[in-house]
């Protein structure tokens, strides 16, 4: 099965990729390894050709899962991973750390080369030129093919791009997180980089399936996110009825509507929703076939935007690691 494609550096990738983090941690309860492997193989068979992981996910377990499951089909997909974020969440962009992390990731992923390697977060104690210089060395050594950055500002992106071409920027982007529209989305277009949108479904919120956060497991990361807490969540829930009505009018699911909006924003945007359910793979992929009228897009953006969403996207502990512009 072939999905619509978009450009990522020298590659053509499925217009919707697969974020693999939730197969190991963060949201809900991770599936058993056999079920996670089944989902990865089903995604590949369904036409997904862009898989996103990181050394941080599952303390290396996510990369191990991908390596064990997909090593025999390595030529069928573009593989992205990340470095520069140690456990517990602490950015570390020192060149020697990035290079060592890459070697560890290659071993876990059971591959000779990582197609796209992101700096997971910019360590502001280390000049971005130094961190990107280390990644450029990895390109020269043939260990990675392309360099990416995550959660950076347009200024940082351009400084990094002056050292070595940046193929992609990955940041949170959805109807309820519009920060990339301030500057980074345009900066990516200007330098020819792909914008990879993580949490394109607003961490599940825009699917309409999460109405009670008390049902989430204790370790679910949404418990620590202000938009899912107290009065913020109560106010945000009021946005869903109007969004559900728009989805019905468009003859698609709420999740598909959210993904279709992202695809309509710019041709260099590639969303990477995650899921632990095989049936959601097909649902998400079908979003590429949803066509939105300008009027529908305008209504969606009037309903859900920076002014109507209640609460910041991260708490005060996490915000310092983010370089992305904010309103």
Secondary structure by P-SEA (a helix, b strand, c coil): cccbbbbcccccccccccccccccccccccccaaaaaaaaaaaaaacccbbbbccccccaaaaaaaaaccccccccbbbbbbccccccccccccaaaaaaaaaaaaaaaccccccbbbcccccccccaaaaaaaaaaaaaaccccbbbbccccaaaaaaaaaaccccccccccccccccccccaaaaaaaabbbbbbccccccccccccccccccccccccccccccccaaaaaaaaaaaaaaaaaaaaacccaaaaaaaaaaaccccbbbbbbbccaaaaaaaaacccccccaaaaaaaaaacccccccccccccccccccccccc
